[in-house]
Amino acid sequence: MVRDGYFYALGLGAVAVLVWKLTHVSVLVALPILLALFFLWFFRDPNRIIPSGPGQIVSPGDGVVTEAEWIEMPTGSRLRVSIFLNVFNVHVNRVPVGGTVKVVEYRKGAFMNAMNPESVLNNEQTLITIDAGGYEVSFKQIAGLLARRIVCNLKVGDVVTRGQRMGLIKFGSRVDVLLPADAELKVKKGARVSGGSTVLAEIAVD
């Protein structure tokens, strides 16, 4: 459980108690209690079995793959995998590959629907790049229409392990993963993935 869930639940529990003392109307008390239960459920943080195969790159979040395509960047061709997280998905994000954090860049922006292709350019987001030793993997936490806060617990120089928890995006959102050109894709558009446990791609390593 992410601690934010407890904060929301306790606050709404206090509201329920206050409403009961003021009104003694069960229907009015039910709303904050239901919301408290929702937040406890929303901020769940289940354990995951992390794949241990060499060169495997795992999903940083739960959701549905909405794009799996080649894009051209100043540094060359990259394979981009986009994953949409709806309000019912686990929103704890995980590190897709082990290595050393090379870049952490936060950028303010809009809160467009995360399904909109322009959200990757215009929305509030955090870019993280990890040097995995011989190749780099970047991923973005992208805010959505309802997401109003991105949490990233990483900083440049951190040594991370595959599947490690690294933050979350509150409510509906999106994560993009930028893979090296020689990555072998293991998922297709429309596939459901789980953060930390679904292998998105593999890199041949010596």
N, C-alpha and C positions, 0 to 999 in steps of 0.2 A: 504494500500500500504506500503510495506517495503521500508524504505528510500533508500536502495541500488538501487532500480528501478529508483528513481529520479536522483541519481548520474550518472548512466549509460546513462540515457536518455539525461540529460543536456550535458554530454560530447560528445555524438554522435550528439546532436543538434549543438554544437559548430563546430564539424567536418563538418557537412552539410553546415553551413554558410561559412566556410573557403573554402570548395570545390566549392561552388557557386561563390564566389568572384574570385577564381583563374581560373575557367573553364567556368562557365555559361552553363554547360551541365547538363540538368535535370536528365538524367539517372544516372549520377555519384552521384548526390545529393540524389537520391531516396534510395540508399543502406543504408547510415547511418540513414536516417529518418525511414526506415522500421525496422532497428535494434533497434532504440530508442523505437519505438512502441512495438516491441517484448519484450524488457526488462520491460517496464511499465506493460505489460500484465503478464509476467513471475513472477514478484515480487508482484502480487496481494495478498491481505490478506483479504479474505471475512469473514464476521461475521458468526458464527455458533451457532446453538441451541445446548446447552450442556445438555445431559441427566442428570436427577437429582435423579434417582433411587438408593437405597442403594446398595453398593457393585459392582456397574458397573465400568468397565474399558474400556475406550474409545481408539480409534486409535490415535497414536501420529502423524500420517501423512496421506495424501491422496495417493491413489494408488491401487494396486492389491495385494491380499494375495497370496504369492507364496509358503509359507510353513505354516503348522499348525500341529506341531508334538511334541511328547514327546522327551525330551533329558535328559541325566543323567549328573549331575553336582556333585562336591564334597559335596555340601550342600543337595543333594537329587534330586529327579525328578522335572523337571519343564516343563511347556508347552510353547513352543516357537512359536510365530506368526511372520512371516516375511512379510514385505510389500515393494513392489518395486514401487518407484516413478520415472516415466519417465519425460522427459523434459517438457511435457504438463501439469503435475500435479501442484497443489499449493504446494509450498515447505516450507511453514511456518510449523514448528513442534509445537505440543501441548503436555501438560502433560496428561498422561493417567489416573491418579488417584490423588486425593487430599491427602496431608500429608506433611511430613517433608523430605527434601532432605538429604539423608544419604551418598551418594557417587556421586562424579563427577570425572570421570577419562578420560583424553584425551590420546590417543595413536597414535603416528605417524605410517604410514604404506604405503602400495601400493595403486594403483588406478585401481584395477581390475574391470571388469564388475560386477555390483552389483547383477546380476542374477546368478553369479557363486557362488556355495555354499561355496567355500574357501574364499570369500570376507569377510565373518563374522569373520574370523580368521586373515586375512592378511591385510585388508584395513585400512586406516586411520579411526578412529572412536572415539566416545565419549560415555562412559557408564554412565548412571544415575540410581541410585536406590532411590526409595521413600518408606519411612516407612508410610504406610497408617493406622497404628494403628491396630495391630493384624495380619497383613500380609505385605509383601513387594512386590513391582512390580519394575522390572528393565527394562530399554529400552536402545537401542543403536541407535545413529545416525551414519550411515556407509557411507563413501564416495564411489562414483562409478567411472566409467570410465571417465566421464566428470566432476564430482563434484570435485572441488579442494579446497573447503573451507567449514568447518563445523562451524556453529555459535551456541554456547550454552550460554544462559544468566543466567544459574542457578549456584548457589554455595552451598556448604554443609551448612546445617542449615536453608536454605530458607523454608518457609512455603508456599506451593503451593495449588492451587485449580484445580479440574478436568477440563480439557479443556483449561487451561491457556496457552497462547503463551509462548514458551521458547527458540526459536531459529529457525534456518533453515539450510538446506544443499543446496548449490548452484548447480543447474542442476541435471542430473540423479543421483539417490542415492537409499538408502534402510534404513528402520528402522526395528529393531527387538524388540519384546516385550517378556520378560520372566515372565510368570505367575505362581502363586503358583499351586501346584499339585491338589488342590481341586477346581480350577477354572472351571466353566462351560462354554465351548467355545460356542460362538454365531455366528461365521463366519466359512466359509469353504474355502478351496483352490480355487482360481479363483474369489473370491468375490471382488467387488470394495468397497473401504471404504473411508470415509472422516474424516480428522483429527478433533478431538474434538467432533464429533457428532455420529460416528458409534460405537456401543458397540461391543467390541471384545469378552468380557467374563464377567461373573458375579461371585462374591464371596458371599457365604452365610454369612451374618453378623447378630449379635444379635440386 
